């Protein structure tokens, strides 16, 4: 509840929206400064039976060193959240707080699924046809080996298939040309591995101009390239608003509407939200976690990696 630039009010608003629009909402465990959170919950008149509030006396600020903060601030909302998740007292964990601390907690408290070399995070890429594509990695793994990209492709394909309900998602490698053999040493080595992987529907290379077209459902790259693409995409919405350009397509580049993104490749659902998340983003993050649980996504990932990696 204490994560994000507008905590805890926007998180509370998101909870109210989620509870209001779901006939059978999940029971929510709220972690944060009890006094501050209660003020928001009471003002918004959220039904107390829909949540359990756990007090956290500390907050990990955005500028703090992730590993050091998690070790020293054991009574922070992020540290408590990972403890509850790791011990099985909650089923998923959501925060718009310190991204580094969320990643450290994911990797060392929850740990990667057996066979997953490197967990990954992806990002929504709005497409001209009105649907979204999924790009990964977008910053967690700046340097990668070819086999990492193959695993990103499997993780992304399973996510899109089971959470977005896309049958046989089209998977592509982000490259500087469409032809096989193009690119740097990483993409040249990754291409044949992706081509030979029977876990995915690999369609070949896509270039930067294809990212927002209906060419691929899942696009894979190392985190350096992915983060550059993501930050460029994020700038489109602000740019069009500053220039008073009205276009429904560019409104889709307001990434708050998508909520957060899951850390794929770890043993339990962890959703990381943007620091500027508002009520819509928090509501969507809760729904994302709920769908990951309902579709049994992590067990499907585990079965794929146990049998193939």
C-alpha distance (Angstrom), angle and dihedral (degrees) to the residues before:
residue distance angle dihedral
X1 . . .
X2 3.80 . .
X3 3.82 96.6 .
X4 3.79 123.3 105.4
X5 3.78 137.2 33.5
X6 3.80 94.2 -76.1
X7 3.80 100.7 41.8
X8 2.92 133.3 -174.4
X9 3.82 100.1 1.7
X10 3.82 99.2 58.6
X11 3.80 91.3 46.2
X12 3.80 89.0 52.6
X13 3.80 91.1 48.9
X14 3.80 89.2 51.2
X15 3.79 90.2 51.9
X16 3.79 91.4 51.6
X17 3.80 91.0 50.3
X18 3.81 91.8 48.2
X19 3.82 94.2 48.6
X20 3.81 92.2 44.9
X21 3.81 95.2 52.0
X22 3.81 99.0 42.3
X23 3.78 121.4 77.3
X24 3.80 91.8 -158.9
X25 3.82 106.7 23.8
X26 3.78 123.6 -173.3
X27 3.79 117.1 -106.1
X28 3.80 106.7 -102.4
X29 3.80 126.5 -143.1
X30 3.80 108.3 -152.0
X31 3.80 118.6 -159.7
X32 3.78 122.4 -166.5
X33 3.79 148.6 80.3
X34 3.79 101.4 -26.8
X35 3.80 96.2 -146.9
X36 3.81 95.7 48.1
X37 3.80 94.9 42.5
X38 3.81 93.9 47.1
X39 3.79 91.1 54.4
X40 3.80 89.9 57.5
X41 3.80 95.1 42.3
X42 3.80 92.4 49.7
X43 3.80 93.9 45.9
X44 3.81 90.2 52.4
X45 3.83 91.8 44.0
X46 3.79 94.1 -130.6
X47 3.80 113.0 179.8
X48 3.86 107.2 -103.5
X49 3.81 90.5 -145.7
X50 3.82 89.7 66.8
X51 3.79 95.2 65.1
X52 3.80 147.9 29.3
X53 3.80 116.3 -140.3
X54 3.81 119.7 -146.1
X55 3.79 118.4 -169.1
X56 3.81 119.3 -125.4
X57 3.78 115.4 -174.0
X58 3.82 95.9 -166.9
X59 3.82 136.4 58.2
X60 3.81 127.7 -157.2
X61 3.79 105.1 -137.7
X62 3.79 121.7 -140.4
X63 3.82 93.9 -110.8
X64 3.81 97.1 51.0
X65 3.81 124.1 109.6
X66 3.83 104.2 -100.1
X67 3.81 101.3 -139.0
X68 3.80 94.9 41.0
X69 3.80 92.6 46.5
X70 3.81 93.9 50.7
X71 3.81 91.0 50.4
X72 3.79 95.6 46.0
X73 3.81 100.5 35.5
X74 3.77 101.0 53.8
X75 3.82 91.0 154.6
X76 3.80 94.0 56.0
X77 3.78 119.9 116.8
X78 3.83 91.4 -113.1
X79 3.82 94.4 50.0
X80 3.81 92.0 46.7
X81 3.81 90.8 45.9
X82 3.79 92.9 55.7
X83 3.81 91.5 45.1
X84 3.81 91.0 54.0
X85 3.80 91.9 46.7
X86 3.81 95.1 46.0
X87 3.80 91.9 48.4
X88 3.80 93.2 50.3
X89 3.81 95.9 -113.3
X90 3.80 90.8 120.4
X91 3.81 130.9 30.4
X92 3.82 100.1 -143.8
X93 3.80 139.4 9.8
X94 3.81 127.2 -141.5
X95 3.80 129.3 -175.6
X96 3.80 140.4 156.4
X97 3.80 89.8 -162.0
X98 3.80 132.5 107.2
X99 3.83 104.0 -17.9
X100 3.79 93.4 -154.7
X101 3.80 92.0 53.3
X102 3.80 89.9 48.6
X103 3.78 90.6 52.4
X104 3.82 93.9 46.6
X105 3.80 90.3 49.1
X106 3.80 91.2 48.2
X107 3.80 94.2 51.0
X108 3.80 99.9 40.0
X109 3.81 105.3 27.3
X110 3.79 100.1 36.4
X111 3.82 96.8 22.0
X112 3.82 130.4 -157.7
X113 3.79 122.4 -67.4
X114 3.80 111.4 -98.9
X115 3.79 108.5 -88.3
X116 3.81 95.3 22.7
X117 3.79 107.4 117.7
X118 3.81 95.7 -168.0
X119 3.81 128.0 6.5
X120 3.78 113.3 -134.9
X121 3.77 143.7 -158.2
X122 3.78 125.1 -142.1
X123 3.78 137.9 -167.2
X124 3.78 138.3 -138.4
X125 3.80 114.6 -105.6
X126 3.83 111.8 -163.3
X127 3.80 112.1 -135.6
X128 3.75 129.7 -151.4
X129 3.81 91.6 -117.2
X130 3.82 91.5 64.4
X131 3.81 96.6 -103.0
X132 3.79 129.2 99.2
X133 3.76 132.9 -112.7
X134 3.81 123.7 -151.0
X135 3.82 120.8 -127.7
X136 3.79 121.9 -167.5
X137 2.98 143.6 -146.8
X138 3.82 99.8 26.2
X139 3.77 102.7 170.9
X140 3.78 114.3 -37.5
X141 3.82 93.9 92.5
X142 3.80 110.1 34.8
X143 3.82 92.8 171.9
X144 3.78 120.6 39.9
X145 3.78 144.6 174.6
X146 3.82 121.3 -131.6
X147 3.81 92.5 -104.1
X148 3.82 89.2 56.7
X149 3.80 90.2 60.3
X150 3.80 90.4 51.2
X151 3.79 90.1 53.9
X152 3.81 91.2 47.4
X153 3.80 87.6 53.8
X154 3.81 92.0 52.3
X155 3.82 93.1 45.7
X156 3.80 93.0 46.8
X157 3.79 92.9 45.6
X158 3.82 92.4 52.2
X159 3.82 91.2 47.3
X160 3.80 94.0 50.6
X161 3.80 92.8 43.0
X162 3.80 97.7 50.4
X163 3.81 104.0 27.7
X164 3.81 98.8 35.1
X165 3.82 94.5 32.0
X166 3.82 94.2 -128.1
X167 3.81 112.4 154.2
X168 3.81 114.7 -136.0
X169 3.83 96.4 -9.3
X170 3.80 115.0 -141.0
X171 3.81 109.7 -116.0
X172 3.81 123.5 -158.6
X173 3.79 138.1 178.6
X174 3.82 115.7 -125.1
X175 3.80 105.7 -125.6
X176 3.81 144.7 149.1
X177 3.77 93.6 -105.1
X178 3.79 140.7 21.7
X179 3.79 97.2 -125.9
X180 3.79 122.7 93.8
X181 3.79 109.7 -105.1
X182 3.80 95.2 37.1
X183 3.78 123.7 122.9
X184 3.78 138.8 37.9
X185 3.79 128.0 -43.2
X186 3.82 91.9 -81.1
X187 3.81 97.4 52.3
X188 3.81 93.3 40.3
X189 3.80 90.1 55.0
X190 3.82 94.7 40.9
X191 3.81 96.0 51.3
X192 3.84 98.3 71.4
X193 3.81 91.1 42.8
X194 3.80 90.8 53.6
X195 3.80 90.7 44.5
X196 3.80 91.4 54.0
X197 3.83 95.9 44.4
X198 3.81 109.6 108.2
X199 3.82 92.1 -166.6
X200 3.80 93.8 74.3
X201 3.80 140.9 46.6
X202 3.81 97.0 -122.1
X203 3.82 115.2 -168.6
X204 3.82 100.6 176.7
X205 3.80 133.1 -110.7
X206 3.80 129.6 -12.0
X207 3.79 125.3 -165.5
X208 3.79 128.9 -141.8
X209 3.80 91.6 -93.4
X210 3.83 89.5 59.3
X211 3.81 97.3 55.6
X212 3.82 94.5 93.7
X213 3.81 96.5 36.9
X214 3.79 129.3 87.1
X215 3.80 95.2 -98.1
X216 3.79 103.0 107.4
X217 3.79 137.0 12.3
X218 3.81 94.0 -155.3
X219 3.80 123.0 33.6
X220 3.80 119.7 -171.8
X221 3.79 131.9 -158.7
X222 3.77 139.7 136.9
X223 3.81 116.2 -77.0
X224 3.80 96.5 -103.7
X225 3.80 93.6 61.3
X226 3.80 92.1 37.4
X227 3.78 93.7 53.4
X228 3.81 92.1 49.7
X229 3.82 89.7 51.8
X230 3.81 92.0 46.7
X231 3.81 94.5 49.6
X232 3.81 90.4 47.1
X233 3.81 90.3 50.8
X234 3.82 91.0 48.5
X235 3.80 90.0 55.7
X236 3.82 93.3 58.9
X237 3.81 94.5 73.6
X238 3.81 95.0 49.1
X239 3.80 91.4 44.1
X240 3.81 94.2 52.6
X241 3.81 91.7 47.0
X242 3.80 92.4 50.2
X243 3.79 89.9 50.8
X244 3.83 93.8 43.4
X245 3.79 92.5 -119.1
X246 3.81 110.1 161.2
X247 3.78 113.3 -158.3
X248 3.84 126.5 139.2
X249 3.81 90.4 -142.7
X250 3.78 93.8 59.6
X251 3.81 90.3 46.6
X252 3.81 85.4 68.0
X253 3.81 88.0 67.4
X254 3.80 89.1 70.9
X255 3.79 92.1 104.2
X256 3.79 93.5 -166.9
X257 3.80 89.6 79.5
X258 3.80 90.8 65.3
X259 3.78 95.9 55.8
X260 3.78 113.9 -149.2
X261 3.77 137.5 -28.0
X262 3.80 128.1 -116.7
X263 3.77 124.4 -118.2
X264 3.80 99.2 -120.9
X265 3.78 119.7 -151.1
X266 3.82 100.5 36.4
X267 3.81 127.1 108.0
X268 3.81 100.0 -107.3
X269 3.82 137.0 29.8
X270 3.80 113.2 -83.8
X271 3.81 118.8 171.6
X272 3.81 120.0 -164.1
X273 3.78 117.1 -157.9
X274 3.79 131.4 -159.3
X275 3.80 115.3 -97.2
X276 3.80 90.9 -119.7
X277 3.81 93.4 53.1
X278 3.80 116.5 149.2
X279 3.79 132.0 -168.1
X280 3.80 95.3 -71.9
X281 3.80 91.4 52.2
X282 3.81 93.0 49.6
X283 3.80 91.7 48.1
X284 3.80 90.5 50.3
X285 3.82 91.8 48.2
X286 3.79 90.8 55.8
X287 3.80 90.7 49.1
X288 3.81 90.8 48.3
X289 3.81 91.9 53.4
X290 3.80 90.4 46.4
X291 3.80 92.5 52.1
X292 3.81 92.6 47.9
X293 3.80 88.3 55.2
X294 3.79 95.5 42.5
X295 3.82 93.9 50.0
X296 3.83 91.3 45.7
X297 3.81 88.1 -129.0
X298 3.79 96.4 164.9
X299 3.80 93.7 53.9
X300 3.80 88.8 50.5
X301 3.82 89.4 51.8
X302 3.79 91.7 47.5
X303 3.81 92.6 50.8
X304 3.81 91.3 50.7
X305 3.77 93.7 51.3
X306 3.80 96.3 42.0
X307 3.80 91.5 53.9
X308 3.79 99.6 39.1
X309 3.79 113.5 26.0
